[in-house]
């Protein structure tokens, strides 16, 4: 069973859109500094800032974990303990491939759309298994 442990959360963030279906997904900031989904077309960063911990409506406070062990929705891949995690376009966890930015490491794995446990808080780094 997936779990979360002590987390470091970003304070005073606001949902920039309805995030009702995005609990435990990677999220990013739009140009106004509000939390939006990874597939949002709002101007802003394309890199995730952390993992959404609840499911706020547009304009409501959004709790985003940036470090610790968090629950996270698995993407297309079967993820195992020890795998390095990147994000897909929807904000789900996928196994990092060469040249992907790594955002965490799987503690307890699972299959597509299952909730897994991931240690986040790594400084994003590119995975390169060719060295």
Phi and psi in radians as a Rosetta constraint file:
Dihedral C 1 N 2 CA 2 C 2 CIRCULARHARMONIC -1.142 0.35
Dihedral N 2 CA 2 C 2 N 3 CIRCULARHARMONIC 2.646 0.35
Dihedral C 2 N 3 CA 3 C 3 CIRCULARHARMONIC -2.561 0.35
Dihedral N 3 CA 3 C 3 N 4 CIRCULARHARMONIC 2.927 0.35
Dihedral C 3 N 4 CA 4 C 4 CIRCULARHARMONIC -2.273 0.35
Dihedral N 4 CA 4 C 4 N 5 CIRCULARHARMONIC 2.697 0.35
Dihedral C 4 N 5 CA 5 C 5 CIRCULARHARMONIC -2.163 0.35
Dihedral N 5 CA 5 C 5 N 6 CIRCULARHARMONIC -2.822 0.35
Dihedral C 5 N 6 CA 6 C 6 CIRCULARHARMONIC -0.930 0.35
Dihedral N 6 CA 6 C 6 N 7 CIRCULARHARMONIC 2.202 0.35
Dihedral C 6 N 7 CA 7 C 7 CIRCULARHARMONIC -2.107 0.35
Dihedral N 7 CA 7 C 7 N 8 CIRCULARHARMONIC 2.605 0.35
Dihedral C 7 N 8 CA 8 C 8 CIRCULARHARMONIC -1.781 0.35
Dihedral N 8 CA 8 C 8 N 9 CIRCULARHARMONIC 2.096 0.35
Dihedral C 8 N 9 CA 9 C 9 CIRCULARHARMONIC -1.930 0.35
Dihedral N 9 CA 9 C 9 N 10 CIRCULARHARMONIC 2.552 0.35
Dihedral C 9 N 10 CA 10 C 10 CIRCULARHARMONIC -1.343 0.35
Dihedral N 10 CA 10 C 10 N 11 CIRCULARHARMONIC 2.296 0.35
Dihedral C 10 N 11 CA 11 C 11 CIRCULARHARMONIC -1.491 0.35
Dihedral N 11 CA 11 C 11 N 12 CIRCULARHARMONIC 2.759 0.35
Dihedral C 11 N 12 CA 12 C 12 CIRCULARHARMONIC 0.959 0.35
Dihedral N 12 CA 12 C 12 N 13 CIRCULARHARMONIC 0.668 0.35
Dihedral C 12 N 13 CA 13 C 13 CIRCULARHARMONIC -1.654 0.35
Dihedral N 13 CA 13 C 13 N 14 CIRCULARHARMONIC 2.706 0.35
Dihedral C 13 N 14 CA 14 C 14 CIRCULARHARMONIC -2.217 0.35
Dihedral N 14 CA 14 C 14 N 15 CIRCULARHARMONIC 2.512 0.35
Dihedral C 14 N 15 CA 15 C 15 CIRCULARHARMONIC -1.213 0.35
Dihedral N 15 CA 15 C 15 N 16 CIRCULARHARMONIC 2.250 0.35
Dihedral C 15 N 16 CA 16 C 16 CIRCULARHARMONIC -1.627 0.35
Dihedral N 16 CA 16 C 16 N 17 CIRCULARHARMONIC 0.004 0.35
Dihedral C 16 N 17 CA 17 C 17 CIRCULARHARMONIC -2.855 0.35
Dihedral N 17 CA 17 C 17 N 18 CIRCULARHARMONIC 3.023 0.35
Dihedral C 17 N 18 CA 18 C 18 CIRCULARHARMONIC -1.204 0.35
Dihedral N 18 CA 18 C 18 N 19 CIRCULARHARMONIC 2.063 0.35
Dihedral C 18 N 19 CA 19 C 19 CIRCULARHARMONIC -1.922 0.35
Dihedral N 19 CA 19 C 19 N 20 CIRCULARHARMONIC 0.439 0.35
Dihedral C 19 N 20 CA 20 C 20 CIRCULARHARMONIC -0.992 0.35
Dihedral N 20 CA 20 C 20 N 21 CIRCULARHARMONIC -0.564 0.35
Dihedral C 20 N 21 CA 21 C 21 CIRCULARHARMONIC -1.797 0.35
Dihedral N 21 CA 21 C 21 N 22 CIRCULARHARMONIC 0.306 0.35
Dihedral C 21 N 22 CA 22 C 22 CIRCULARHARMONIC -2.131 0.35
Dihedral N 22 CA 22 C 22 N 23 CIRCULARHARMONIC 0.378 0.35
Dihedral C 22 N 23 CA 23 C 23 CIRCULARHARMONIC -1.088 0.35
Dihedral N 23 CA 23 C 23 N 24 CIRCULARHARMONIC 2.312 0.35
Dihedral C 23 N 24 CA 24 C 24 CIRCULARHARMONIC 1.201 0.35
Dihedral N 24 CA 24 C 24 N 25 CIRCULARHARMONIC 0.566 0.35
Dihedral C 24 N 25 CA 25 C 25 CIRCULARHARMONIC -1.960 0.35
Dihedral N 25 CA 25 C 25 N 26 CIRCULARHARMONIC 2.680 0.35
Dihedral C 25 N 26 CA 26 C 26 CIRCULARHARMONIC -1.141 0.35
Dihedral N 26 CA 26 C 26 N 27 CIRCULARHARMONIC 2.478 0.35
Dihedral C 26 N 27 CA 27 C 27 CIRCULARHARMONIC -2.315 0.35
Dihedral N 27 CA 27 C 27 N 28 CIRCULARHARMONIC 2.908 0.35
Dihedral C 27 N 28 CA 28 C 28 CIRCULARHARMONIC -2.330 0.35
Dihedral N 28 CA 28 C 28 N 29 CIRCULARHARMONIC 3.079 0.35
Dihedral C 28 N 29 CA 29 C 29 CIRCULARHARMONIC -1.792 0.35
Dihedral N 29 CA 29 C 29 N 30 CIRCULARHARMONIC 2.479 0.35
Dihedral C 29 N 30 CA 30 C 30 CIRCULARHARMONIC -1.534 0.35
Dihedral N 30 CA 30 C 30 N 31 CIRCULARHARMONIC -3.068 0.35
Dihedral C 30 N 31 CA 31 C 31 CIRCULARHARMONIC -1.103 0.35
Dihedral N 31 CA 31 C 31 N 32 CIRCULARHARMONIC -0.350 0.35
Dihedral C 31 N 32 CA 32 C 32 CIRCULARHARMONIC -1.610 0.35
Dihedral N 32 CA 32 C 32 N 33 CIRCULARHARMONIC -0.020 0.35
Dihedral C 32 N 33 CA 33 C 33 CIRCULARHARMONIC 1.460 0.35
Dihedral N 33 CA 33 C 33 N 34 CIRCULARHARMONIC 0.265 0.35
Dihedral C 33 N 34 CA 34 C 34 CIRCULARHARMONIC -1.655 0.35
Dihedral N 34 CA 34 C 34 N 35 CIRCULARHARMONIC 2.723 0.35
Dihedral C 34 N 35 CA 35 C 35 CIRCULARHARMONIC -1.403 0.35
Dihedral N 35 CA 35 C 35 N 36 CIRCULARHARMONIC 2.258 0.35
Dihedral C 35 N 36 CA 36 C 36 CIRCULARHARMONIC -2.406 0.35
Dihedral N 36 CA 36 C 36 N 37 CIRCULARHARMONIC 2.918 0.35
Dihedral C 36 N 37 CA 37 C 37 CIRCULARHARMONIC -1.221 0.35
Dihedral N 37 CA 37 C 37 N 38 CIRCULARHARMONIC 2.795 0.35
Dihedral C 37 N 38 CA 38 C 38 CIRCULARHARMONIC -1.139 0.35
Dihedral N 38 CA 38 C 38 N 39 CIRCULARHARMONIC -0.465 0.35
Dihedral C 38 N 39 CA 39 C 39 CIRCULARHARMONIC -1.616 0.35
Dihedral N 39 CA 39 C 39 N 40 CIRCULARHARMONIC 0.127 0.35
Dihedral C 39 N 40 CA 40 C 40 CIRCULARHARMONIC -1.129 0.35
Dihedral N 40 CA 40 C 40 N 41 CIRCULARHARMONIC 2.496 0.35
Dihedral C 40 N 41 CA 41 C 41 CIRCULARHARMONIC -1.649 0.35
Dihedral N 41 CA 41 C 41 N 42 CIRCULARHARMONIC 0.068 0.35
Dihedral C 41 N 42 CA 42 C 42 CIRCULARHARMONIC -1.030 0.35
Dihedral N 42 CA 42 C 42 N 43 CIRCULARHARMONIC 2.477 0.35
Dihedral C 42 N 43 CA 43 C 43 CIRCULARHARMONIC -1.104 0.35
Dihedral N 43 CA 43 C 43 N 44 CIRCULARHARMONIC 2.414 0.35
Dihedral C 43 N 44 CA 44 C 44 CIRCULARHARMONIC 2.752 0.35
Dihedral N 44 CA 44 C 44 N 45 CIRCULARHARMONIC -2.777 0.35
Dihedral C 44 N 45 CA 45 C 45 CIRCULARHARMONIC -1.386 0.35
Dihedral N 45 CA 45 C 45 N 46 CIRCULARHARMONIC 2.665 0.35
Dihedral C 45 N 46 CA 46 C 46 CIRCULARHARMONIC -1.760 0.35
Dihedral N 46 CA 46 C 46 N 47 CIRCULARHARMONIC -0.047 0.35
Dihedral C 46 N 47 CA 47 C 47 CIRCULARHARMONIC -1.694 0.35
Dihedral N 47 CA 47 C 47 N 48 CIRCULARHARMONIC 2.481 0.35
Dihedral C 47 N 48 CA 48 C 48 CIRCULARHARMONIC -1.187 0.35
Dihedral N 48 CA 48 C 48 N 49 CIRCULARHARMONIC 2.611 0.35
Dihedral C 48 N 49 CA 49 C 49 CIRCULARHARMONIC -1.751 0.35
Dihedral N 49 CA 49 C 49 N 50 CIRCULARHARMONIC -0.313 0.35
Dihedral C 49 N 50 CA 50 C 50 CIRCULARHARMONIC 2.907 0.35
Dihedral N 50 CA 50 C 50 N 51 CIRCULARHARMONIC -2.809 0.35
Dihedral C 50 N 51 CA 51 C 51 CIRCULARHARMONIC -2.038 0.35
Dihedral N 51 CA 51 C 51 N 52 CIRCULARHARMONIC 2.200 0.35
Dihedral C 51 N 52 CA 52 C 52 CIRCULARHARMONIC -1.183 0.35
Dihedral N 52 CA 52 C 52 N 53 CIRCULARHARMONIC 2.257 0.35
Dihedral C 52 N 53 CA 53 C 53 CIRCULARHARMONIC -1.669 0.35
Dihedral N 53 CA 53 C 53 N 54 CIRCULARHARMONIC -0.345 0.35
Dihedral C 53 N 54 CA 54 C 54 CIRCULARHARMONIC -2.333 0.35
Dihedral N 54 CA 54 C 54 N 55 CIRCULARHARMONIC -2.933 0.35
Dihedral C 54 N 55 CA 55 C 55 CIRCULARHARMONIC -2.274 0.35
Dihedral N 55 CA 55 C 55 N 56 CIRCULARHARMONIC 1.252 0.35
Dihedral C 55 N 56 CA 56 C 56 CIRCULARHARMONIC -1.340 0.35
Dihedral N 56 CA 56 C 56 N 57 CIRCULARHARMONIC 2.682 0.35
Dihedral C 56 N 57 CA 57 C 57 CIRCULARHARMONIC -1.397 0.35
Dihedral N 57 CA 57 C 57 N 58 CIRCULARHARMONIC 2.922 0.35
Dihedral C 57 N 58 CA 58 C 58 CIRCULARHARMONIC -0.944 0.35
Dihedral N 58 CA 58 C 58 N 59 CIRCULARHARMONIC 2.270 0.35
Dihedral C 58 N 59 CA 59 C 59 CIRCULARHARMONIC 1.532 0.35
Dihedral N 59 CA 59 C 59 N 60 CIRCULARHARMONIC -0.072 0.35
Dihedral C 59 N 60 CA 60 C 60 CIRCULARHARMONIC -1.679 0.35
Dihedral N 60 CA 60 C 60 N 61 CIRCULARHARMONIC 2.689 0.35
Dihedral C 60 N 61 CA 61 C 61 CIRCULARHARMONIC -0.970 0.35
Dihedral N 61 CA 61 C 61 N 62 CIRCULARHARMONIC 2.359 0.35
Dihedral C 61 N 62 CA 62 C 62 CIRCULARHARMONIC -2.080 0.35
Dihedral N 62 CA 62 C 62 N 63 CIRCULARHARMONIC 2.183 0.35
Dihedral C 62 N 63 CA 63 C 63 CIRCULARHARMONIC -1.648 0.35
Dihedral N 63 CA 63 C 63 N 64 CIRCULARHARMONIC 2.074 0.35
Dihedral C 63 N 64 CA 64 C 64 CIRCULARHARMONIC -2.122 0.35
Dihedral N 64 CA 64 C 64 N 65 CIRCULARHARMONIC 2.112 0.35
Dihedral C 64 N 65 CA 65 C 65 CIRCULARHARMONIC -1.444 0.35
Dihedral N 65 CA 65 C 65 N 66 CIRCULARHARMONIC 2.365 0.35
Dihedral C 65 N 66 CA 66 C 66 CIRCULARHARMONIC -2.061 0.35
Dihedral N 66 CA 66 C 66 N 67 CIRCULARHARMONIC -0.191 0.35
Dihedral C 66 N 67 CA 67 C 67 CIRCULARHARMONIC -2.750 0.35
Dihedral N 67 CA 67 C 67 N 68 CIRCULARHARMONIC 2.542 0.35
Dihedral C 67 N 68 CA 68 C 68 CIRCULARHARMONIC 2.071 0.35
Dihedral N 68 CA 68 C 68 N 69 CIRCULARHARMONIC -2.925 0.35
Dihedral C 68 N 69 CA 69 C 69 CIRCULARHARMONIC -1.738 0.35
Dihedral N 69 CA 69 C 69 N 70 CIRCULARHARMONIC 2.096 0.35
Dihedral C 69 N 70 CA 70 C 70 CIRCULARHARMONIC -2.166 0.35
Dihedral N 70 CA 70 C 70 N 71 CIRCULARHARMONIC 2.775 0.35
Dihedral C 70 N 71 CA 71 C 71 CIRCULARHARMONIC -1.365 0.35
Dihedral N 71 CA 71 C 71 N 72 CIRCULARHARMONIC 2.612 0.35
Dihedral C 71 N 72 CA 72 C 72 CIRCULARHARMONIC -2.709 0.35
Dihedral N 72 CA 72 C 72 N 73 CIRCULARHARMONIC 2.449 0.35
Dihedral C 72 N 73 CA 73 C 73 CIRCULARHARMONIC -1.385 0.35
Dihedral N 73 CA 73 C 73 N 74 CIRCULARHARMONIC 2.254 0.35
Dihedral C 73 N 74 CA 74 C 74 CIRCULARHARMONIC -1.364 0.35
Dihedral N 74 CA 74 C 74 N 75 CIRCULARHARMONIC 2.491 0.35
Dihedral C 74 N 75 CA 75 C 75 CIRCULARHARMONIC -1.561 0.35
Dihedral N 75 CA 75 C 75 N 76 CIRCULARHARMONIC -2.478 0.35
Dihedral C 75 N 76 CA 76 C 76 CIRCULARHARMONIC -1.137 0.35
Dihedral N 76 CA 76 C 76 N 77 CIRCULARHARMONIC -0.421 0.35
Dihedral C 76 N 77 CA 77 C 77 CIRCULARHARMONIC -1.562 0.35
Dihedral N 77 CA 77 C 77 N 78 CIRCULARHARMONIC 2.673 0.35
Dihedral C 77 N 78 CA 78 C 78 CIRCULARHARMONIC -1.420 0.35
Dihedral N 78 CA 78 C 78 N 79 CIRCULARHARMONIC 2.048 0.35
Dihedral C 78 N 79 CA 79 C 79 CIRCULARHARMONIC -1.806 0.35
Dihedral N 79 CA 79 C 79 N 80 CIRCULARHARMONIC 2.350 0.35
Dihedral C 79 N 80 CA 80 C 80 CIRCULARHARMONIC -1.998 0.35
Dihedral N 80 CA 80 C 80 N 81 CIRCULARHARMONIC 2.743 0.35
Dihedral C 80 N 81 CA 81 C 81 CIRCULARHARMONIC -0.912 0.35
Dihedral N 81 CA 81 C 81 N 82 CIRCULARHARMONIC 2.337 0.35
Dihedral C 81 N 82 CA 82 C 82 CIRCULARHARMONIC 1.679 0.35
Dihedral N 82 CA 82 C 82 N 83 CIRCULARHARMONIC -0.308 0.35
Dihedral C 82 N 83 CA 83 C 83 CIRCULARHARMONIC -1.127 0.35
Dihedral N 83 CA 83 C 83 N 84 CIRCULARHARMONIC 2.508 0.35
Dihedral C 83 N 84 CA 84 C 84 CIRCULARHARMONIC -1.458 0.35
Dihedral N 84 CA 84 C 84 N 85 CIRCULARHARMONIC 2.485 0.35
Dihedral C 84 N 85 CA 85 C 85 CIRCULARHARMONIC -1.967 0.35
Dihedral N 85 CA 85 C 85 N 86 CIRCULARHARMONIC 2.338 0.35
Dihedral C 85 N 86 CA 86 C 86 CIRCULARHARMONIC -2.031 0.35
Dihedral N 86 CA 86 C 86 N 87 CIRCULARHARMONIC -3.014 0.35
Dihedral C 86 N 87 CA 87 C 87 CIRCULARHARMONIC -2.151 0.35
Dihedral N 87 CA 87 C 87 N 88 CIRCULARHARMONIC 2.564 0.35
Dihedral C 87 N 88 CA 88 C 88 CIRCULARHARMONIC -1.549 0.35
Dihedral N 88 CA 88 C 88 N 89 CIRCULARHARMONIC -3.089 0.35
Dihedral C 88 N 89 CA 89 C 89 CIRCULARHARMONIC -1.162 0.35
Dihedral N 89 CA 89 C 89 N 90 CIRCULARHARMONIC -0.328 0.35
Dihedral C 89 N 90 CA 90 C 90 CIRCULARHARMONIC -1.594 0.35
Dihedral N 90 CA 90 C 90 N 91 CIRCULARHARMONIC -0.212 0.35
Dihedral C 90 N 91 CA 91 C 91 CIRCULARHARMONIC 1.724 0.35
Dihedral N 91 CA 91 C 91 N 92 CIRCULARHARMONIC 0.148 0.35
Dihedral C 91 N 92 CA 92 C 92 CIRCULARHARMONIC -1.499 0.35
Dihedral N 92 CA 92 C 92 N 93 CIRCULARHARMONIC 2.736 0.35
Dihedral C 92 N 93 CA 93 C 93 CIRCULARHARMONIC -1.357 0.35
Dihedral N 93 CA 93 C 93 N 94 CIRCULARHARMONIC 2.300 0.35
Dihedral C 93 N 94 CA 94 C 94 CIRCULARHARMONIC -2.308 0.35
Dihedral N 94 CA 94 C 94 N 95 CIRCULARHARMONIC 2.766 0.35
Dihedral C 94 N 95 CA 95 C 95 CIRCULARHARMONIC -1.179 0.35
Dihedral N 95 CA 95 C 95 N 96 CIRCULARHARMONIC 2.270 0.35
Dihedral C 95 N 96 CA 96 C 96 CIRCULARHARMONIC -1.185 0.35
Dihedral N 96 CA 96 C 96 N 97 CIRCULARHARMONIC 2.384 0.35
Dihedral C 96 N 97 CA 97 C 97 CIRCULARHARMONIC -1.902 0.35
Dihedral N 97 CA 97 C 97 N 98 CIRCULARHARMONIC 3.018 0.35
Dihedral C 97 N 98 CA 98 C 98 CIRCULARHARMONIC -0.889 0.35
Dihedral N 98 CA 98 C 98 N 99 CIRCULARHARMONIC 2.359 0.35
Dihedral C 98 N 99 CA 99 C 99 CIRCULARHARMONIC 1.285 0.35
Dihedral N 99 CA 99 C 99 N 100 CIRCULARHARMONIC 0.032 0.35
Dihedral C 99 N 100 CA 100 C 100 CIRCULARHARMONIC -1.362 0.35
Dihedral N 100 CA 100 C 100 N 101 CIRCULARHARMONIC 2.661 0.35
Dihedral C 100 N 101 CA 101 C 101 CIRCULARHARMONIC -1.424 0.35
Dihedral N 101 CA 101 C 101 N 102 CIRCULARHARMONIC 2.363 0.35
Dihedral C 101 N 102 CA 102 C 102 CIRCULARHARMONIC -1.670 0.35
Dihedral N 102 CA 102 C 102 N 103 CIRCULARHARMONIC 2.241 0.35
Dihedral C 102 N 103 CA 103 C 103 CIRCULARHARMONIC -1.998 0.35
Dihedral N 103 CA 103 C 103 N 104 CIRCULARHARMONIC -0.046 0.35
Dihedral C 103 N 104 CA 104 C 104 CIRCULARHARMONIC 3.097 0.35
Dihedral N 104 CA 104 C 104 N 105 CIRCULARHARMONIC -3.100 0.35
Dihedral C 104 N 105 CA 105 C 105 CIRCULARHARMONIC -2.397 0.35
Dihedral N 105 CA 105 C 105 N 106 CIRCULARHARMONIC 2.309 0.35
Dihedral C 105 N 106 CA 106 C 106 CIRCULARHARMONIC -1.192 0.35
Dihedral N 106 CA 106 C 106 N 107 CIRCULARHARMONIC 2.289 0.35
Dihedral C 106 N 107 CA 107 C 107 CIRCULARHARMONIC -1.742 0.35
Dihedral N 107 CA 107 C 107 N 108 CIRCULARHARMONIC -0.769 0.35
Dihedral C 107 N 108 CA 108 C 108 CIRCULARHARMONIC -2.370 0.35
Dihedral N 108 CA 108 C 108 N 109 CIRCULARHARMONIC 2.047 0.35
Dihedral C 108 N 109 CA 109 C 109 CIRCULARHARMONIC -1.511 0.35
Dihedral N 109 CA 109 C 109 N 110 CIRCULARHARMONIC -3.028 0.35
Dihedral C 109 N 110 CA 110 C 110 CIRCULARHARMONIC 3.115 0.35
Dihedral N 110 CA 110 C 110 N 111 CIRCULARHARMONIC -3.101 0.35
Dihedral C 110 N 111 CA 111 C 111 CIRCULARHARMONIC -1.708 0.35
Dihedral N 111 CA 111 C 111 N 112 CIRCULARHARMONIC 3.141 0.35
Dihedral C 111 N 112 CA 112 C 112 CIRCULARHARMONIC -0.876 0.35
Dihedral N 112 CA 112 C 112 N 113 CIRCULARHARMONIC 2.265 0.35
Dihedral C 112 N 113 CA 113 C 113 CIRCULARHARMONIC 1.199 0.35
Dihedral N 113 CA 113 C 113 N 114 CIRCULARHARMONIC 0.079 0.35
Dihedral C 113 N 114 CA 114 C 114 CIRCULARHARMONIC -1.444 0.35
Dihedral N 114 CA 114 C 114 N 115 CIRCULARHARMONIC 2.722 0.35
Dihedral C 114 N 115 CA 115 C 115 CIRCULARHARMONIC -1.561 0.35
Dihedral N 115 CA 115 C 115 N 116 CIRCULARHARMONIC 2.187 0.35
Dihedral C 115 N 116 CA 116 C 116 CIRCULARHARMONIC -2.026 0.35
Dihedral N 116 CA 116 C 116 N 117 CIRCULARHARMONIC 3.010 0.35
Dihedral C 116 N 117 CA 117 C 117 CIRCULARHARMONIC -1.910 0.35
Dihedral N 117 CA 117 C 117 N 118 CIRCULARHARMONIC 2.277 0.35
Dihedral C 117 N 118 CA 118 C 118 CIRCULARHARMONIC -2.352 0.35
Dihedral N 118 CA 118 C 118 N 119 CIRCULARHARMONIC 2.368 0.35
Dihedral C 118 N 119 CA 119 C 119 CIRCULARHARMONIC -1.465 0.35
Dihedral N 119 CA 119 C 119 N 120 CIRCULARHARMONIC 2.052 0.35
Dihedral C 119 N 120 CA 120 C 120 CIRCULARHARMONIC -1.960 0.35
Dihedral N 120 CA 120 C 120 N 121 CIRCULARHARMONIC 2.941 0.35
Dihedral C 120 N 121 CA 121 C 121 CIRCULARHARMONIC 2.065 0.35
Dihedral N 121 CA 121 C 121 N 122 CIRCULARHARMONIC -0.015 0.35
Dihedral C 121 N 122 CA 122 C 122 CIRCULARHARMONIC -1.118 0.35
Dihedral N 122 CA 122 C 122 N 123 CIRCULARHARMONIC 2.543 0.35
Dihedral C 122 N 123 CA 123 C 123 CIRCULARHARMONIC -1.215 0.35
Dihedral N 123 CA 123 C 123 N 124 CIRCULARHARMONIC 2.169 0.35
Dihedral C 123 N 124 CA 124 C 124 CIRCULARHARMONIC -0.898 0.35
Dihedral N 124 CA 124 C 124 N 125 CIRCULARHARMONIC 2.270 0.35
Dihedral C 124 N 125 CA 125 C 125 CIRCULARHARMONIC -2.403 0.35
Dihedral N 125 CA 125 C 125 N 126 CIRCULARHARMONIC 2.647 0.35
Dihedral C 125 N 126 CA 126 C 126 CIRCULARHARMONIC -1.446 0.35
Dihedral N 126 CA 126 C 126 N 127 CIRCULARHARMONIC 2.358 0.35
Dihedral C 126 N 127 CA 127 C 127 CIRCULARHARMONIC -1.425 0.35
Dihedral N 127 CA 127 C 127 N 128 CIRCULARHARMONIC 2.244 0.35
Dihedral C 127 N 128 CA 128 C 128 CIRCULARHARMONIC -2.437 0.35
Dihedral N 128 CA 128 C 128 N 129 CIRCULARHARMONIC 1.810 0.35
Dihedral C 128 N 129 CA 129 C 129 CIRCULARHARMONIC -1.573 0.35
Dihedral N 129 CA 129 C 129 N 130 CIRCULARHARMONIC 0.068 0.35
Dihedral C 129 N 130 CA 130 C 130 CIRCULARHARMONIC -1.617 0.35
Dihedral N 130 CA 130 C 130 N 131 CIRCULARHARMONIC 0.108 0.35
